[in-house]
Amino acid sequence: MTTPRDPEEVTAAGAPAVAHAPAATRMGAVHLSVADLGRSIDYYESAIGLRVHDRADGRAALGTGGEDLLVLVEEPGARPVHGHSGLYHFALLLPERVDLARWLAHAAREQVPLVGLSDHFVSEAIYLSDPDDHGIEIYWDRPRSVWEGQVAERMTTLPLDVQSLVGELGDAATAGFDGLAGGTAMGHVHLRVAEIPATAAFYCDAIGFALMAAFGAQAAFMSAGGYHHHLGANTWESRGAGQAPPGHATLLRATIVLPSAADRDRLAGEVALLGQEPEAVPDDEGALLVRDPSGNPVVLTVAPA
């Protein structure tokens, strides 16, 4: 079987389940280690269009002016990860289709290298990789009325209709770009994992996501509140593999944002029932760190008041 380049490059098949995570659950900041902080900041500002919210002591937080979306921590000399569990990509969700069109026009002008351009029916997406080979997706969602209740049957991968997309701009050559649109969010996170059944059991039974779609034992897409997916997992490059050894640029943590402290504590209790004691996060008061069966670190935190 030919391995898809991107985890969404499959026709998903599965059935939604009833989620126990609150419908308002969403994803938050992704924390990554990088080999050269200055290089990474330049890339995320100039190529992606994020801006630095804060920088100190080998660490930088970036976003579009609201909550932090990405936190980079320097580990000099860290090498890219291949063949291990960890991050496949994080996905920045833009508010409108025209925002994606504007970003694509910017990428074309600046010759930003791309990995892929896909139409997933639920969304239109552009893929690329940062200097440490961390995967990135930039996308917008089609209206929920188009795909709600049909994720398992309809989420697929077709070539992106670039002509239609850039047609949103009128004249793409002169379309301005001064950064990603305000309101850009961390739409979902896709993980490399050692196996799908244990991963799906953890995120569905303990974290309370619903299984929205699956591709056999190779990929799964899970969410809260009927979203097409907040969390994806695949074994394309990581079947049976654990975390990368020290010295690699890795996922330090993904973040699941819950509506209340009671929700956080309830889900942390479910994880504890599996024999794993959630850990306090020193730089995020009230946040609790858990690890999925492949060792991927995930923080449970509470939405700002």
C-alpha angles and dihedrals in degrees: 000000000000112000114233115239093227125035092236090055091098134083102253119225125184142086133267117250131203108272123217095195110095115267090242092060112124141165124269139188121340116217118208136177115229134189098228118021095196092052092049094048091051090051096047093046100042103030104029101029101234121136132218114259095180138355129187141132097009094312133103132186118205137186142122098284101288125068118354111266100182133025118194122198119192120235104173113229095009112160128221117265123242128170098013137099115267137086121357094174143323116223127221111206115212121207099233141019091244088060090058090047091051091050092049092051088051091050091051093050093047094040093235107182113245130200099199148338117217144175109213095178089237090057147357114241143187121200132205142148131238124229091275091050093252106155120242132190123192113193150147128219124237111233111292091237088067096059111013111127091010102075097113093046100040111029105107141130125263129159112279113252095234094177091056092046097050088044085076087074103052094213108026092185092065100033109127125231123191098162139303114319120269109258093043107149140190095262100181144336124226119204137199107229139180095236138358105222095058091041093051091046091053097047095040102038101035105024092034102231120149120240101241100176140348139194103211112277092327107074141008134189120205136177151158125246096016096294113153090248139333092175128033128184134188141171098208093120103010111048108154093357129126131207122313116264121253116291097052131110102248149161107280092185146329119216131228111196116209128194097239146012088248090059091048092050093046093053092043087054090054090053090048089055086063089060097260118118111214113235128226114244110229096208096042114055112220094011120126125206122216132171128223120226091274092053095254108155116234126178123212110209141159127254114253114263 
